Structures are given as C-alpha cells and as structure tokens.
Amino acid sequence: MQYSSSQSESDVPKPVAPTSTYRLQLGPAFPFAAAGAAVPYLASLGVSHLHLSPALEAVPGSAHGYDVTDHTRVRAELGGEEGLRALAAKARAHGLGLVLDIVPNHMAVPDPLRLNRPLWEVLREGPRSPYARWFDVDWEAGDGRLLLPVLGEPPRTDGFRVDADGGLLHYAEGGTEREFPLRAGTAGLPLPELLAAQWYRIACWREARTALNYRRFFTISDLIGVRVEDPGVFSATHAKVLELVRDGVLQGLRVDHVDGLADPEGYLRRLREAVGGDCWVVVEKILARPERLPPGWPVAGTTGYDALHRVDGLFADPEGTAELARAYAGATGLPSWEETAAAAAREVLTGDLAAELALLERLAGPELAPAVRELLIGYPVYRPYPGGAVAEGAAGAAGAAGVPGLDGVRELVLRDPAFGARFAQTSAALRAKSLEDRAFYRWAPLLSATEVGGEPGAPAVSVAEFHAYCAELERDWPATGTVLSTHDTKRSADVRARIAALSQAPGAMGGSGGSGDPQLAWVARQSALGLGDAPDREPRLAAALLKAAREAGLRTSWTDPDEEYEAGIADLVPGEAAGLPGHLTQAARANVLGMTLLHLTMPGVPEVYQGSETEYRALVDPDNRRPATFPRGALAALDAGTAAQGLAAEKLALTAALLRLRRDRPALFTGYTPLTASGPAADHCVAFARSADLVAVATRLSHRLAESGGWNGTTLNLPPGRWRPVHGAPAEGAQEGRVELAGLLTGLPATALIRVG
C-alpha cells in the first residue's frame, strides 16, 4: 500500500531517541515508589529510559491504567504527581529518562460515573453541554438519548430512587447502588416521565451490541471514545502531559491505539508541535506485512509489533508450520486461516459491532449499505489513510461476490471526511477484534505465530526478508521502537520461542488426546509446552485456556458462557511438568538467545519488558501483567565474575552486555549490512554488521541444523579487522577473515562481535 503526504521526510523532527527502554507496568501493587526502588538495578542493566504504563487518573483499582477518568491529574493510587516527579528525579540521578504511555482515544465510563466529570456533565446537560464536543455521540440514533449499557439486567422500576435535593437518580442492583445526574427541572416528575426526560437511557449491557450510540474502544462499552481532533479537547486532555514534558519529567511518549483516532496524522502533528522536536514519540500501530507507516507522520516510528513478527518469523520453519497446519485441520476439522479470518470478521462486524455497522450503513444510504459491510470485512489492513488507495484487495474480494456499490463506498470514504473517519475507526476496531481477539484464538497450528501484527497462515520469514526489513528500518525509521514481549502479547517471547521449536519437529506435537474439544486440547498442549515447568503452572494454564476458549467463541464466550463446558477446561491441562521433549530443549535455547540477540542489535530502539532480561515465561494477560520481579542478585553475580550457567543466566548476560554497549557506544548501532554465510548450512545463519565495528550472528532452525549434520564446514566472512565476542572471550581470542561457524558458535548459538582496536 502506498501513501502520500504533504510533508517531506526532511520536515519530520529528529527526536532524541533512547538507546533502549524498559517497560514497567504500574498499578496499585506496583506504584511509582516501587519503580523508584528498581532504578539502581535498571541503570546497572544498561537501559537508557523507563517506559511507564499510563499514569493519569484511572478507575480505582485498575491494574493497567488505560481506563482514564481524569486527564488533569497524575494517578493518586500510584503516588500522585509528587511520586512521579520523585521517580523522574531519581531516574535522572542514575542517568535514566522516562517515557509515558498516553491514551488519547478513550476514557472510562466508570462506576461511579462522576469520576469522569466531562461525561457526567454530558449526561446531565445533553448535547448543549460544553463537554458534548468531547465524545462521539450520535444523538439522532434511537430516541435521541445516550445509551448507558451499565446494568447487569434490564432495569426494574422498583430499582430507582430519586434524590431531588442532590439532583441525583439512584439505581440499586445486586447489592450495589449506582448514581446518575438528573437533568435540571426533572426531579419532581413521575418516575416514567422523569426517566424519559433524561439525556441518557439506562440499560442492560447486552443492548450495547445493537443500540449503542457513542464511539467506544473496540467493543468495550465502558471505554468511550474521545474526540481529540477537536483543538479544545486536545488541549484539555493533554495539558498535564505537556506540562510534564516541558518540565523535563518526561522525555518520550507512547501513543496508545492511534488507529482509533479520527485523524491520526493531524493529531500527531498537533502533539509534535506541542512537545517539541526533542521528545521521542512512537505510536501503537499494527502494520500488515506489506504495509508501511505513513511517511509524513512526525513520529520516530511504531511500538514495534512489526519487528516482533519479523524476528519471530525467522525461527518458524515453513515446512514444519505447513505440516502442523495439516495436522490441525485433520484433528479439529476447522477451516483454513483465510476462511477463519473472514468468518471471524463477518461475525464481529454483524454481531459485536452491529451498532457501529448500522451507523455507517445509515450514513451511506440503503443502496451502498451492502458494499459498506463487504468492504469492511475484506479490508486487508487495519484502516485506510488519506492519500492511500482504498482497499484494492478488499474490493476485488467483494466484487467477486457480486456486491454492487464498492466504487461508491470508496468515493464516500475519500470525499466525506466524517464518513471516512468513522469508516476508518470501525475498520481498525473490526480488524483488532476479529483477528487479535477471535481468529488468533481459533487458528492454533502454531501458537507462536498468533501475535499482534503476525500472519498465522504464513508465519515464516526468510533471512532475505529479514535483512530487507532491517535495511528499510535503518533507512526510514532508525529510532522506531522494537519489541518481543509486551503487556499485550498473548505469550512472552520465551514462551513463543519454545513453541516455535515445534515447527522444526511437528511430530512432537502429538494428537489431541481423545478430547471432546480437539481445538482447545491443541491449544492446551502447545501452551503447556511453552510455559514448561514455570511456577503455578496448572492454575495459570487453566486461566489462559478459559480465556482462549471464550475469545475463540466456538463453544463458549464472554457474553454467553457455557458453564458446563467451562467446568471441564481445567482437565485439558496436560499433566507433564517438564514441557518440551528433551530433543527440543536445545532448539528452544537457540531460539531464545537468537531472538534476544537480533532484537538488541537490529535497527530501532529495543524495549525490554519487565523481567524479560532473564528467562521470562508468561501467558496472556493478566498473567503477563503481574508485578515485576528483577534478577538483581543474578546480575550482581555475573558482574562479579560468576559464569553464566543455564538459560536464564545466559540470557541475562547477553542482554546486559548489549544494553550496556548500546548505552555506552550508541554509534556502534548505526548502518546495516547483511552478511551471508557460505556452505551447506548457510540458511541456518542470520548475520549482519552495524557500523564498521559490530557484527551479530545467530543460529536459526537449530534442530533442523543438528538433524542435517550441523554446520558441516559452513563459514562466515567477517568484515575487515579482528573480532572478539562482546562478552565471554578476551581480546587475544579474536578472529578475522573467514571463520567456521561451528567454532564461532561453539559456546552460544548467538553472539555479537566487536572489532578489536
């Protein structure tokens, strides 16, 4: 997909980029003070910036902070603004900066509602409220009132109580009482008239699917969309963050879910103007494999899911993934990836997003309504952008089905800004919900491939593709973020590395064990292999399987759980404690260390997720959002000269060595030159040079390599000079010229080399 922009690349400000970031998940159990206590360790690890999860006021008790209630205050449960400024001061004293995750797209519909004052005022005053401009409310839909789907059951007349003096309407349900603001002059009306006179209609949560009339985050009705495209709303919702940037508390920002905004580029231009050119800004943007970030966006790049997909793909064997797909289809009877994705898109659009679809169809008119639906279902990327082609691939698929009106919808997207923005926002929600939260849970031949931004139907990435991607990053987005594990990944990098080993030995997968649900049994088997003998293995696996079953929506769901079916899910947890078969443990080790090396040496700014500097096995949230633990003692022992024994120590030693090198000698990590091995096992080597003084070499598909006889004389021609490993070997052991990979990778399956002198 091609993009055009009125801004040339030379106009985009060059931010002061971190050399690396370390993500910390803040919450009541891990406030600013806990982050401050970790600062000395994180500084010694070698990162340059701490990346904090959202820190503005949120729903009380929130474990993640994306449910913002007040943009003007730093969250009290974390320690308030005083605590954040103290953390910044301590970080600065140790040479670290702070990057903050910000949430411009949505706010919470909290309980109590008054915590969100702008929304409270809209409920009280309706479309004439000065805060009405904050939210995308379709006042023309239904009966002209804002639907509030906050109840567990349809409202009962006897549940209401009017507080005329306080101007409040109360509703009791299940032992709790909610309060709502009363429209002025309505307190004395009889109850039926009073309810009808409000600017809102209180309803059961199930009504949101078909009757919701405000924009939300994905399908989550208690997160209401915010119109930051309005300059006044932008100013009000960003004043505190901008103050923290101006005061030097923050040096970078991560923009959450930029695809949800009406005008992402316009928003980013306004943000860039407000924060200045030095602030490092990255956006959470999911890019399909052939898609590229719009070149005019004034940001450093993305948060890095595109890099995750390429690194993961190097360690997926294409022949083995195809064999697993055939076995999965035979065991489950489920359709291909393409059919699975299309079916999930249609289900979500016509079910979960029926209200959003109805709005678009109404705006487009009855003649174009069928084409709106088919264009959304067939759209090949998350959303269209101005200046880009509107879904040629989708148009071809829909046209083949004989749906008229496609050209009319494309014209409407391009010509009508309001329709185009809402179409794009719905498209992004549809892609995210139907792929990430449904199809990825149904299609399970190789679970390591079902991550955000991935292509589960064709997960393998060749060495040539990886080199081309890295060269492009270095040329166009050298300060973009790169990640392997995040708070949103369904499985941590080390769990995926273990599962990916199955692609080299599909027979190790085994059968479905005679389960009555072979699909979930397949998921259970791979999840168990990935988690291995991690602490609390059984309850963590059971919780992840329950979530997988509900997200897949094949036998149960979040909205209509099958209690009898769900009661048997824990029985699917495999009994073996060790996880991977013995012959694949070395392949898993090679994957873990190879992925780590490539991530920390490739172009971009690598992020280390909390705890993942050592071996880190986590499943889908909330498992991956547990309070962080830091291997302080292990790092101190390595620094004292203790040899790295075991994968956890090996990964920690490699990570610390490369993070410290990035911090101390950032010029080493510039430029990108692919290096090609020679010999019968050349395709098992991925190697490249950064600058003239750093080389990275990793083993890929190591089990297949061992089966074929090892390196067998395969060599790598090093750039001019004498080279030694970044860690683990003295300068007198340096090598030069053409080297045998069998010798170079004797101790570790992945190594970074630095030029001596």
Secondary structure, DSSP 8 states (H G I E B T S, - for coil): -----SS-GGGS------S-EEEE--BTTB-HHHHHHHHHHHHHHT-SEEEE---EEESTT-SS--SEEEEEEE-GGGTHHHHHHHHHHHHHHTT-EEEEEE--SEEE--SSGGGSHHHHHHHHHGGGSTTGGGB-B-TTSTTSSEEEEEESS---GGGEEEETTTTEEEEEETTEEEEEE--TT-TTS-HHHHHHHSSEEEEEGGGHHHH--B-EETTEEEEEEB-TTSHHHHHHHHHHHHHHHHTTS-SEEEETTGGGSS-HHHHHHHHHHHH-SSSEEEE-----TT----TT--SSEE-SHHHHHHHHHHTS-HHHHHHHHHHHHHHH----HHHHHHHHHHHHHHTTTHHHHHHHHHHH-TTTHHHHHHHHHH-SSS---TTS---HHHHHHHHHTT---HHHHHHHHHH-HHHHHHHHHHHHHHHIIIIIIIIHHH--SSGGG-STT--TTS----HHHHHHHHHHHHHH-TT-EE-S--SS-SS-HHHHHHHHGGGG-GGGG---TT-S-HHHHHHHHHHHHHHTT-TTHHHHHHHHHHHHHHHHTSS--SSS--HHHHHTGGGGS---SS-S-HHHHHHHHHHHHHHHHHHHHSSSEEEEETTTTS-----STTGGGS-----HHHHHHHHTT----SHHHHHHHHHHHHHHHHHH-GGGG---EEE-EESTTGGGEEEEEETTTEEEEEE-SHHHHHHTTS-TT-EEEEEEEEEEESSSS-GGG-EEEEEEHHHHTSS-SEEEEEE--
